[in-house]
């Protein structure tokens, strides 16, 4: 009887510990990072979803290696990811990064991507429920044009 009670308490502690990190990015592998980003994005307020996604992909694009990227996002909250994305934007903007020359501010860039998402949802209203559909995938081109 004592063993089963101890086991039950241990099981509850493990479950509570595992659930405590549900709002952070799991950066152990790319697959777990993508999965946690998807879950976090779905829980964010609508006004922050695009900003979070753009920040995540900006950080991925700015990283030299996959391991460096995973280390930088592991355990981070969506708000920390957004702040990191803004920092990368400012660094790139100040060095004359080609992709950002048409935006005066981070907010202006996010507003543009937000408008693109709204336009895509208007074009494909049935696909909004199916997130794996190619019609709902948005790829943000954050790289400088290749010559």
DSSP file (Angstrom, degrees, kcal/mol; ACC not computed):
  #  RESIDUE AA STRUCTURE BP1 BP2  ACC     N-H-->O    O-->H-N    N-H-->O    O-->H-N    TCO  KAPPA ALPHA  PHI   PSI    X-CA   Y-CA   Z-CA
    1    1 A X     >        0   0    0      0, 0.0     4,-1.8     0, 0.0     5,-0.2   0.000 360.0 360.0 360.0 -43.0    0.0    0.0    0.0
    2    2 A X  H  >  +     0   0    0      1,-0.2     4,-2.4     2,-0.2     5,-0.2   0.873 360.0  52.8 -66.0 -35.8    2.8    2.4    0.9
    3    3 A X  H  > S+     0   0    0      1,-0.2     4,-2.8     2,-0.2    -1,-0.2   0.907 108.2  49.2 -66.6 -41.4    4.6    1.6   -2.4
    4    4 A X  H  > S+     0   0    0      2,-0.2     4,-2.2     1,-0.2    -1,-0.2   0.879 112.1  48.8 -67.7 -35.6    1.5    2.3   -4.5
    5    5 A X  H  X S+     0   0    0     -4,-1.8     4,-2.4     2,-0.2    -2,-0.2   0.923 112.9  47.3 -66.8 -44.5    1.0    5.7   -2.7
    6    6 A X  H  X S+     0   0    0     -4,-2.4     4,-2.4     1,-0.2    -2,-0.2   0.909 112.5  49.9 -62.0 -42.4    4.6    6.6   -3.2
    7    7 A X  H  X S+     0   0    0     -4,-2.8     4,-2.5     2,-0.2    -2,-0.2   0.900 110.2  50.6 -62.5 -41.2    4.4    5.6   -6.9
    8    8 A X  H  X S+     0   0    0     -4,-2.2     4,-2.2     2,-0.2    -2,-0.2   0.910 111.1  47.8 -64.6 -42.9    1.2    7.7   -7.4
    9    9 A X  H  X S+     0   0    0     -4,-2.4     4,-2.3     2,-0.2    -2,-0.2   0.917 112.8  49.1 -63.8 -43.2    2.8   10.8   -5.8
   10   10 A X  H  X S+     0   0    0     -4,-2.4     4,-2.4     1,-0.2    -2,-0.2   0.908 110.4  50.9 -61.8 -42.9    5.9   10.3   -7.9
   11   11 A X  H  X S+     0   0    0     -4,-2.5     4,-2.3     1,-0.2    -2,-0.2   0.895 110.1  49.2 -62.6 -41.7    3.8    9.9  -11.1
   12   12 A X  H  X S+     0   0    0     -4,-2.2     4,-2.5     2,-0.2    -1,-0.2   0.905 110.5  51.0 -65.2 -41.9    1.9   13.1  -10.3
   13   13 A X  H  X S+     0   0    0     -4,-2.3     4,-2.2     2,-0.2    -2,-0.2   0.917 111.1  48.0 -61.8 -43.4    5.1   15.0   -9.7
   14   14 A X  H  X S+     0   0    0     -4,-2.4     4,-2.4     2,-0.2    -1,-0.2   0.911 112.0  49.8 -63.6 -42.6    6.5   13.8  -13.0
   15   15 A X  H  X S+     0   0    0     -4,-2.3     4,-2.0     1,-0.2    -2,-0.2   0.909 112.0  47.3 -63.6 -42.6    3.3   14.8  -14.9
   16   16 A X  H  X S+     0   0    0     -4,-2.5     4,-1.0     2,-0.2    -1,-0.2   0.873 112.2  50.2 -68.2 -36.3    3.2   18.2  -13.3
   17   17 A X  H  < S+     0   0    0     -4,-2.2     3,-0.4    -5,-0.2     4,-0.4   0.915 111.3  48.5 -66.3 -42.9    6.9   18.8  -14.2
   18   18 A X  H >< S+     0   0    0     -4,-2.4     3,-0.8     1,-0.2    -2,-0.2   0.860 111.8  49.6 -66.3 -36.1    6.4   17.7  -17.8
   19   19 A X  H >< S+     0   0    0     -4,-2.0     3,-1.3     1,-0.2    -1,-0.2   0.684  94.2  75.6 -77.3 -17.3    3.4   19.9  -18.2
   20   20 A X  T 3< S+     0   0    0     -4,-1.0     3,-0.3    -3,-0.4    -1,-0.2   0.697  93.7  50.4 -69.4 -19.5    5.1   23.0  -16.8
   21   21 A X  T X  S+     0   0    0     -3,-0.8     3,-1.4    -4,-0.4    -1,-0.3   0.074  72.2 113.8-106.0  23.8    7.2   23.5  -20.0
   22   22 A X  T <  S+     0   0    0     -3,-1.3    -1,-0.2     1,-0.3    -2,-0.1   0.676  75.6  52.8 -70.7 -15.2    4.3   23.4  -22.4
   23   23 A X  T 3  S+     0   0    0     -3,-0.3    55,-0.6    -4,-0.1     2,-0.3   0.046  98.2  79.0-109.2  26.2    4.7   27.1  -23.3
   24   24 A X  B <  S-A   77   0A   0     -3,-1.4     2,-0.4    53,-0.2    53,-0.2  -0.917  86.5-100.2-128.7 158.5    8.4   26.9  -24.2
   25   25 A X        -     0   0    0     51,-2.2    50,-3.6    48,-0.4     2,-0.9  -0.612  25.9-141.6 -79.8 131.1   10.2   25.7  -27.3
   26   26 A X        +     0   0    0      6,-0.5     3,-0.4    -2,-0.4    10,-0.2  -0.831  22.4 179.5 -92.6 104.0   11.6   22.2  -27.0
   27   27 A X        +     0   0    0     -2,-0.9    47,-0.2     1,-0.2    -1,-0.1  -0.024  46.0 109.3 -99.5  30.5   14.9   22.5  -28.9
   28   28 A X  S    S-     0   0    0      1,-0.2     2,-0.3     2,-0.1    -1,-0.2   0.900  94.1  -2.0 -71.8 -39.4   16.3   19.0  -28.5
   29   29 A X  S  > S-     0   0    0     -3,-0.4     4,-2.1     1,-0.1    -1,-0.2  -0.930  75.2-108.4-141.1 166.1   15.7   18.2  -32.2
   30   30 A X  H  > S+     0   0    0     -2,-0.3     4,-2.8     1,-0.2     5,-0.2   0.886 118.9  55.2 -63.4 -36.9   14.3   20.2  -35.1
   31   31 A X  H  > S+     0   0    0      1,-0.2     4,-2.2     2,-0.2    -1,-0.2   0.931 110.1  43.7 -63.6 -45.6   11.2   17.9  -35.1
   32   32 A X  H  > S+     0   0    0      2,-0.2     4,-2.5     1,-0.2    -6,-0.5   0.856 112.9  53.6 -69.1 -32.8   10.5   18.7  -31.4
   33   33 A X  H  X S+     0   0    0     -4,-2.1     4,-2.5     2,-0.2    -2,-0.2   0.948 110.6  45.5 -64.8 -47.5   11.2   22.4  -32.0
   34   34 A X  H  X S+     0   0    0     -4,-2.8     4,-2.3     1,-0.2    -2,-0.2   0.909 113.6  50.2 -61.9 -41.8    8.7   22.5  -34.9
   35   35 A X  H  X S+     0   0    0     -4,-2.2     4,-2.1    -5,-0.2    -1,-0.2   0.925 112.7  45.3 -64.2 -44.9    6.1   20.6  -33.0
   36   36 A X  H  X S+     0   0    0     -4,-2.5     4,-2.7   -10,-0.2     5,-0.2   0.873 111.3  53.4 -69.3 -35.1    6.4   22.8  -29.9
   37   37 A X  H  X S+     0   0    0     -4,-2.5     4,-2.9     2,-0.2    -1,-0.2   0.913 108.5  50.5 -63.7 -41.7    6.3   26.0  -32.1
   38   38 A X  H  X S+     0   0    0     -4,-2.3     4,-1.9     2,-0.2    -2,-0.2   0.927 112.9  45.5 -61.3 -45.0    3.1   24.8  -33.7
   39   39 A X  H  X S+     0   0    0     -4,-2.1     4,-0.9     2,-0.2    -2,-0.2   0.911 114.9  47.3 -66.5 -42.0    1.5   24.1  -30.3
   40   40 A X  H >X S+     0   0    0     -4,-2.7     3,-1.0     1,-0.2     4,-1.0   0.936 110.2  52.8 -63.9 -46.0    2.6   27.5  -28.9
   41   41 A X  H >< S+     0   0    0     -4,-2.9     3,-0.7     1,-0.3    -1,-0.2   0.892 105.5  54.5 -57.1 -41.6    1.5   29.3  -32.0
   42   42 A X  H 3< S+     0   0    0     -4,-1.9    -1,-0.3     1,-0.2    -2,-0.2   0.746 110.3  47.0 -67.0 -21.9   -2.0   27.8  -31.7
   43   43 A X  H << S+     0   0    0     -3,-1.0    -1,-0.2    -4,-0.9    -2,-0.2   0.577  92.6  98.5 -94.3 -11.6   -2.3   29.1  -28.1
   44   44 A X  S << S-     0   0    0     -4,-1.0     5,-0.1    -3,-0.7     2,-0.1  -0.365  86.7 -95.4 -75.4 154.8   -1.1   32.6  -28.7
   45   45 A X    >>  -     0   0    0      1,-0.1     3,-2.1    -2,-0.1     4,-0.8  -0.403  40.8-110.4 -61.9 147.7   -3.5   35.5  -29.2
   46   46 A X  H >> S+     0   0    0      1,-0.3     4,-0.6     2,-0.2     3,-0.6   0.812 116.0  60.6 -52.9 -34.2   -4.1   36.2  -32.9
   47   47 A X  H 34 S+     0   0    0      1,-0.2     4,-0.3     2,-0.1    -1,-0.3   0.712 109.7  41.6 -68.1 -19.4   -2.2   39.5  -32.8
   48   48 A X  H <> S+     0   0    0     -3,-2.1     4,-2.3     2,-0.1    -1,-0.2   0.516  90.1  85.9-106.7  -6.8    1.0   37.7  -31.8
   49   49 A X  H <X S+     0   0    0     -4,-0.8     4,-2.5    -3,-0.6     5,-0.2   0.945  94.3  41.6 -62.4 -50.5    1.0   34.5  -34.0
   50   50 A X  H  X S+     0   0    0     -4,-0.6     4,-3.1     1,-0.2     5,-0.3   0.919 114.1  52.7 -64.3 -43.7    2.6   36.1  -37.0
   51   51 A X  H  > S+     0   0    0     -4,-0.3     4,-2.1     1,-0.2    -1,-0.2   0.895 111.1  47.6 -60.2 -40.5    5.2   37.9  -34.9
   52   52 A X  H  X S+     0   0    0     -4,-2.3     4,-2.5     2,-0.2    -1,-0.2   0.933 113.5  47.1 -65.5 -46.8    6.1   34.7  -33.2
   53   53 A X  H  X S+     0   0    0     -4,-2.5     4,-2.4     2,-0.2     5,-0.2   0.933 113.4  47.4 -61.6 -46.6    6.4   32.7  -36.4
   54   54 A X  H  X S+     0   0    0     -4,-3.1     4,-2.3     1,-0.2    -1,-0.2   0.906 112.5  50.6 -62.7 -41.2    8.5   35.4  -38.2
   55   55 A X  H  X S+     0   0    0     -4,-2.1     4,-2.4    -5,-0.3    -1,-0.2   0.929 109.8  49.9 -61.9 -45.7   10.7   35.7  -35.1
   56   56 A X  H  X S+     0   0    0     -4,-2.5     4,-2.0     1,-0.2    -2,-0.2   0.935 114.8  43.0 -58.9 -48.7   11.3   31.9  -35.0
   57   57 A X  H  X S+     0   0    0     -4,-2.4     4,-2.4     2,-0.2    -1,-0.2   0.812 111.1  55.7 -72.0 -29.0   12.2   31.7  -38.7
   58   58 A X  H  X S+     0   0    0     -4,-2.3     4,-2.1    -5,-0.2    -1,-0.2   0.923 109.0  47.4 -65.2 -43.7   14.3   34.8  -38.5
   59   59 A X  H  X S+     0   0    0     -4,-2.4     4,-1.1     2,-0.2    -2,-0.2   0.898 112.1  50.0 -63.7 -40.1   16.4   33.2  -35.7
   60   60 A X  H  < S+     0   0    0     -4,-2.0     3,-0.5     1,-0.2    -2,-0.2   0.925 112.0  47.6 -64.0 -43.5   16.7   30.0  -37.7
   61   61 A X  H  < S+     0   0    0     -4,-2.4    -1,-0.2     1,-0.2    -2,-0.2   0.849 111.8  50.5 -65.4 -34.9   17.8   32.0  -40.8
   62   62 A X  H  < S+     0   0    0     -4,-2.1    -1,-0.2    -5,-0.1    -2,-0.2   0.655  90.6  97.7 -80.0 -15.6   20.4   34.0  -38.8
   63   63 A X     <  -     0   0    0     -4,-1.1     3,-0.1    -3,-0.5     4,-0.0  -0.499  66.4-146.1 -78.7 142.8   21.9   30.9  -37.1
   64   64 A X  S    S+     0   0    0     -2,-0.2     2,-0.3     1,-0.1    -1,-0.1   0.811  80.8  14.9 -76.0 -31.0   25.1   29.4  -38.6
   65   65 A X  S  > S-     0   0    0      1,-0.1     4,-2.1     0, 0.0     5,-0.1  -0.935  74.5-114.4-141.3 163.7   24.2   25.9  -37.7
   66   66 A X  H  > S+     0   0    0     -2,-0.3     4,-2.8     1,-0.2     5,-0.2   0.894 116.7  52.3 -64.2 -41.3   21.2   23.8  -36.7
   67   67 A X  H  > S+     0   0    0      2,-0.2     4,-2.5     1,-0.2    -1,-0.2   0.902 108.4  50.4 -63.9 -41.1   22.7   23.1  -33.3
   68   68 A X  H  > S+     0   0    0      2,-0.2     4,-1.9     1,-0.2    -1,-0.2   0.916 112.4  48.2 -61.6 -42.8   23.4   26.8  -32.6
   69   69 A X  H  X S+     0   0    0     -4,-2.1     4,-1.7     2,-0.2     5,-0.2   0.942 111.5  48.4 -62.6 -48.8   19.8   27.5  -33.5
   70   70 A X  H  X S+     0   0    0     -4,-2.8     4,-1.8     1,-0.2    -2,-0.2   0.895 111.5  50.4 -61.6 -40.2   18.4   24.7  -31.3
   71   71 A X  H  < S+     0   0    0     -4,-2.5    -1,-0.2     1,-0.2    -2,-0.2   0.878 109.4  52.1 -63.6 -36.9   20.5   25.9  -28.4
   72   72 A X  H  < S+     0   0    0     -4,-1.9    -1,-0.2     1,-0.2    -2,-0.2   0.817 118.3  34.5 -72.7 -29.6   19.3   29.5  -28.8
   73   73 A X  H >< S+     0   0    0     -4,-1.7     3,-2.0    -5,-0.1   -48,-0.4   0.626  86.0 117.3-100.0 -14.1   15.6   28.6  -28.8
   74   74 A X  T 3< S+     0   0    0     -4,-1.8   -48,-0.2     1,-0.3     3,-0.1  -0.330  89.7   2.0 -61.1 126.3   15.5   25.7  -26.4
   75   75 A X  T 3  S+     0   0    0    -50,-3.6    -1,-0.3     1,-0.3     2,-0.2   0.515  97.4 138.0  79.2   5.4   13.4   26.5  -23.3
   76   76 A X    <   -     0   0    0     -3,-2.0   -51,-2.2   -51,-0.3    -1,-0.3  -0.596  49.5-130.1 -87.8 145.1   12.4   30.0  -24.5
   77   77 A X  B  >  -A   24   0A   0     -2,-0.2     4,-2.2   -53,-0.2     5,-0.2  -0.409  31.2-104.3 -81.1 165.6    8.9   31.4  -24.2
   78   78 A X  H  > S+     0   0    0    -55,-0.6     4,-2.2     1,-0.2     5,-0.1   0.858 123.0  53.7 -60.2 -33.0    7.2   32.9  -27.2
   79   79 A X  H  > S+     0   0    0      2,-0.2     4,-2.1     1,-0.2    -1,-0.2   0.856 107.9  49.3 -71.8 -34.5    7.8   36.4  -25.8
   80   80 A X  H  > S+     0   0    0      2,-0.2     4,-2.4     1,-0.2    -2,-0.2   0.893 110.4  51.1 -68.8 -39.0   11.6   35.6  -25.5
   81   81 A X  H  X S+     0   0    0     -4,-2.2     4,-2.6     2,-0.2    -2,-0.2   0.917 110.1  49.8 -62.3 -43.6   11.6   34.4  -29.1
   82   82 A X  H  X S+     0   0    0     -4,-2.2     4,-2.3     2,-0.2    -2,-0.2   0.924 110.9  48.8 -62.5 -44.5    9.8   37.5  -30.3
   83   83 A X  H  X S+     0   0    0     -4,-2.1     4,-1.9     1,-0.2    -1,-0.2   0.902 112.0  48.8 -62.1 -40.7   12.4   39.7  -28.4
   84   84 A X  H  X S+     0   0    0     -4,-2.4     4,-2.2     2,-0.2    -2,-0.2   0.897 109.9  52.2 -65.4 -40.1   15.3   37.7  -29.9
   85   85 A X  H  X S+     0   0    0     -4,-2.6     4,-2.4     1,-0.2    -2,-0.2   0.892 108.0  51.2 -62.6 -39.9   13.7   38.1  -33.4
   86   86 A X  H  X S+     0   0    0     -4,-2.3     4,-2.5     2,-0.2    -1,-0.2   0.893 108.7  51.9 -63.7 -39.6   13.4   41.8  -33.0
   87   87 A X  H  X S+     0   0    0     -4,-1.9     4,-2.5     2,-0.2    -2,-0.2   0.924 110.1  47.6 -62.9 -44.7   17.1   42.0  -32.0
   88   88 A X  H  X S+     0   0    0     -4,-2.2     4,-2.8     1,-0.2     5,-0.3   0.911 110.9  52.6 -63.1 -41.3   18.2   40.1  -35.1
   89   89 A X  H  X S+     0   0    0     -4,-2.4     4,-3.1     1,-0.2    -2,-0.2   0.940 110.4  47.2 -57.5 -48.2   16.0   42.4  -37.2
   90   90 A X  H  X S+     0   0    0     -4,-2.5     4,-2.3     2,-0.2    -2,-0.2   0.902 112.8  49.2 -63.0 -41.6   17.7   45.5  -35.7
   91   91 A X  H  X S+     0   0    0     -4,-2.5     4,-1.1     2,-0.2    -1,-0.2   0.939 115.6  43.0 -61.7 -47.3   21.1   44.0  -36.2
   92   92 A X  H  <>S+     0   0    0     -4,-2.8     5,-2.7     1,-0.2     4,-0.4   0.902 112.8  52.6 -66.8 -40.9   20.4   43.1  -39.8
   93   93 A X  H ><5S+     0   0    0     -4,-3.1     3,-1.1    -5,-0.3    -1,-0.2   0.903 108.7  50.2 -61.7 -41.8   18.7   46.4  -40.5
   94   94 A X  H 3<5S+     0   0    0     -4,-2.3    -1,-0.2     1,-0.3    -2,-0.2   0.741 109.7  51.1 -72.0 -21.8   21.6   48.4  -39.2
   95   95 A X  T 3<5S-     0   0    0     -4,-1.1    -1,-0.3    -3,-0.3    -2,-0.2   0.391 121.2-105.8 -94.8   4.1   24.1   46.4  -41.4
   96   96 A X  T < 5 -     0   0    0     -3,-1.1    -3,-0.2    -4,-0.4    -2,-0.1   0.815  44.3-170.1  82.3  30.8   22.0   47.0  -44.5
   97   97 A X    > < -     0   0    0     -5,-2.7     3,-1.5     1,-0.1     4,-0.4  -0.366  21.9-134.5 -57.9 125.7   20.5   43.5  -44.9
   98   98 A X  G >  S+     0   0    0      1,-0.3     3,-1.1     2,-0.2     4,-0.3   0.833  98.3  57.5 -56.4 -40.1   18.8   43.5  -48.3
   99   99 A X  G 3  S+     0   0    0      1,-0.2    -1,-0.3    43,-0.2     3,-0.2   0.697 108.4  46.7 -67.5 -18.3   15.5   41.9  -47.2
  100  100 A X  G X  S+     0   0    0     -3,-1.5     3,-1.6     1,-0.2    -1,-0.2   0.415  80.0  95.7-105.8   1.8   14.8   44.6  -44.7
  101  101 A X  T <  S+     0   0    0     -3,-1.1    -1,-0.2    -4,-0.4    -2,-0.1   0.776  81.6  57.4 -65.5 -24.9   15.4   47.7  -46.7
  102  102 A X  T 3  S+     0   0    0     -4,-0.3     2,-0.4    -3,-0.2    -1,-0.3   0.507  97.6  73.7 -85.2  -2.8   11.8   48.1  -47.6
  103  103 A X    <   -     0   0    0     -3,-1.6     3,-0.1     1,-0.1     4,-0.0  -0.924  56.3-167.2-113.2 134.9   10.7   48.2  -43.9
  104  104 A X  S    S+     0   0    0     -2,-0.4     2,-0.3     1,-0.2    -1,-0.1   0.813  77.0  12.0 -83.5 -33.2   11.2   51.1  -41.6
  105  105 A X  S  > S-     0   0    0      1,-0.1     4,-1.7   -12,-0.0    -1,-0.2  -0.913  73.9-110.7-140.7 165.4   10.4   49.2  -38.4
  106  106 A X  H  > S+     0   0    0     -2,-0.3     4,-2.5     1,-0.2     5,-0.2   0.908 118.4  55.4 -59.2 -44.3    9.8   45.7  -37.1
  107  107 A X  H  > S+     0   0    0      1,-0.2     4,-2.4     2,-0.2    -1,-0.2   0.860 104.5  52.9 -61.6 -36.9    6.1   46.5  -36.7
  108  108 A X  H  > S+     0   0    0      2,-0.2     4,-1.8     1,-0.2    -1,-0.2   0.903 109.9  48.2 -65.1 -41.4    5.8   47.5  -40.3
  109  109 A X  H  X S+     0   0    0     -4,-1.7     4,-2.1     2,-0.2    -2,-0.2   0.921 112.2  48.4 -65.2 -43.7    7.3   44.2  -41.4
  110  110 A X  H  X S+     0   0    0     -4,-2.5     4,-2.5     1,-0.2    -2,-0.2   0.896 108.7  54.3 -63.9 -40.1    5.0   42.2  -39.2
  111  111 A X  H  X S+     0   0    0     -4,-2.4     4,-2.2     2,-0.2    -1,-0.2   0.883 107.6  51.0 -61.0 -38.5    2.0   44.2  -40.4
  112  112 A X  H  X S+     0   0    0     -4,-1.8     4,-2.2     2,-0.2    -2,-0.2   0.933 112.4  44.9 -64.8 -46.0    2.9   43.3  -44.0
  113  113 A X  H  X S+     0   0    0     -4,-2.1     4,-2.2     1,-0.2    -2,-0.2   0.856 111.1  54.7 -66.8 -33.6    3.1   39.6  -43.2
  114  114 A X  H  X S+     0   0    0     -4,-2.5     4,-2.2     2,-0.2    -1,-0.2   0.916 108.4  48.5 -63.3 -43.6   -0.1   39.9  -41.2
  115  115 A X  H  X S+     0   0    0     -4,-2.2     4,-2.5     1,-0.2    -2,-0.2   0.898 109.2  53.1 -63.9 -40.9   -1.9   41.3  -44.3
  116  116 A X  H  X S+     0   0    0     -4,-2.2     4,-2.4     1,-0.2    -1,-0.2   0.911 109.0  49.6 -60.3 -42.2   -0.4   38.5  -46.4
  117  117 A X  H  X S+     0   0    0     -4,-2.2     4,-2.3     2,-0.2    -2,-0.2   0.922 110.8  49.0 -63.4 -44.0   -1.8   35.9  -44.0
  118  118 A X  H  X S+     0   0    0     -4,-2.2     4,-1.8     1,-0.2    -2,-0.2   0.909 111.4  50.0 -62.1 -42.1   -5.3   37.6  -44.1
  119  119 A X  H  X S+     0   0    0     -4,-2.5     4,-1.8     1,-0.2    -1,-0.2   0.900 110.5  49.8 -63.2 -41.1   -5.2   37.7  -47.9
  120  120 A X  H  X S+     0   0    0     -4,-2.4     4,-1.9     1,-0.2    -1,-0.2   0.895 109.0  51.9 -65.0 -39.4   -4.3   34.0  -48.1
  121  121 A X  H  < S+     0   0    0     -4,-2.3    -1,-0.2     1,-0.2    -2,-0.2   0.847 108.5  51.6 -66.6 -32.6   -7.1   33.1  -45.7
  122  122 A X  H >< S+     0   0    0     -4,-1.8     3,-0.5     1,-0.2    -1,-0.2   0.873 111.0  47.8 -69.0 -36.7   -9.6   35.0  -47.9
  123  123 A X  H 3< S+     0   0    0     -4,-1.8    -2,-0.2     1,-0.2     2,-0.2   0.821 124.8  29.3 -73.0 -31.4   -8.4   33.1  -51.0
  124  124 A X  T ><  +     0   0    0     -4,-1.9     3,-0.5    -5,-0.1     4,-0.5  -0.543  66.8 157.1-129.2  66.4   -8.5   29.6  -49.3
  125  125 A X  G X  S+     0   0    0     -3,-0.5     3,-0.7     1,-0.2     4,-0.2   0.823  75.2  53.6 -65.3 -30.3  -11.3   29.8  -46.6
  126  126 A X  G >  S+     0   0    0      1,-0.2     3,-0.8     2,-0.1     4,-0.3   0.817 102.1  58.9 -72.0 -29.7  -11.8   26.0  -46.6
  127  127 A X  G X  S+     0   0    0     -3,-0.5     3,-1.0     1,-0.2     6,-0.3   0.582  79.1  89.4 -78.1  -9.1   -8.2   25.2  -46.0
  128  128 A X  G <  S+     0   0    0     -3,-0.7    -1,-0.2    -4,-0.5    -2,-0.1   0.798  87.6  49.9 -60.8 -28.5   -8.0   27.2  -42.7
  129  129 A X  G <  S+     0   0    0     -3,-0.8     2,-0.8    -4,-0.2    -1,-0.3   0.702 101.6  66.6 -83.2 -18.7   -9.0   24.1  -40.7
  130  130 A X    X   -     0   0    0     -3,-1.0     3,-1.4    -4,-0.3     6,-0.2  -0.830  60.1-179.0-107.2  95.8   -6.4   21.9  -42.3
  131  131 A X  T 3  S+     0   0    0     -2,-0.8    -1,-0.1     1,-0.3    -3,-0.1   0.633  79.1  59.9 -72.7 -12.9   -3.0   23.2  -41.2
  132  132 A X  T 3  S+     0   0    0      5,-0.0    -1,-0.3     3,-0.0     2,-0.1   0.475  79.5 111.4 -92.2  -1.6   -1.1   20.5  -43.2
  133  133 A X  S X  S-     0   0    0     -3,-1.4     3,-1.7    -6,-0.3     4,-0.4  -0.462  74.9-129.3 -70.9 141.2   -2.6   21.7  -46.5
  134  134 A X  G >  S+     0   0    0      1,-0.3     3,-0.7     2,-0.2    -1,-0.1   0.763 107.1  65.8 -61.0 -22.5   -0.2   23.3  -48.9
  135  135 A X  G 3  S+     0   0    0      1,-0.2    -1,-0.3    -5,-0.1   -11,-0.1   0.683 101.9  46.9 -73.4 -16.8   -2.6   26.2  -49.2
  136  136 A X  G <  S+     0   0    0     -3,-1.7     2,-0.5    -6,-0.2    -1,-0.2   0.410  86.5 105.7-104.8   1.2   -2.1   27.1  -45.5
  137  137 A X    <   -     0   0    0     -3,-0.7     2,-0.5    -4,-0.4    -5,-0.0  -0.696  51.0-166.4 -85.3 128.3    1.7   27.0  -45.5
  138  138 A X        -     0   0    0     -2,-0.5     2,-0.6     2,-0.0    -2,-0.0  -0.965   3.1-163.7-116.4 125.9    3.3   30.4  -45.5
  139  139 A X        -     0   0    0     -2,-0.5     2,-0.6     2,-0.0    -2,-0.0  -0.938   9.7-149.3-109.0 124.5    7.0   30.7  -46.2
  140  140 A X        -     0   0    0     -2,-0.6     2,-1.1     2,-0.0     3,-0.1  -0.831   8.3-143.6 -95.7 121.1    8.6   33.9  -45.2
  141  141 A X        +     0   0    0     -2,-0.6    -2,-0.0     1,-0.2    -1,-0.0  -0.730  35.5 157.0 -86.1 101.4   11.5   34.9  -47.5
  142  142 A X        +     0   0    0     -2,-1.1     2,-0.2   -85,-0.1   -43,-0.2   0.356  41.2  97.6-107.1   3.1   14.0   36.4  -45.0
  143  143 A X  S    S-     0   0    0      1,-0.1     2,-0.1   -44,-0.1     3,-0.1  -0.575  81.2-103.9 -91.7 155.1   17.1   35.9  -47.1
  144  144 A X        -     0   0    0     -2,-0.2    -1,-0.1     1,-0.1    -2,-0.1  -0.477  52.2 -88.3 -70.0 147.7   18.8   38.4  -49.3
  145  145 A X        -     0   0    0     -2,-0.1     2,-0.2     1,-0.1    -1,-0.1  -0.322  43.6-123.0 -60.1 138.7   18.1   37.9  -53.0
  146  146 A X              0   0    0      1,-0.1    -1,-0.1    -3,-0.1    -3,-0.0  -0.589 360.0 360.0 -82.7 143.4   20.7   35.6  -54.7
  147  147 A X              0   0    0     -2,-0.2    -1,-0.1     0, 0.0    -2,-0.1   0.407 360.0 360.0-108.1 360.0   22.6   36.9  -57.6
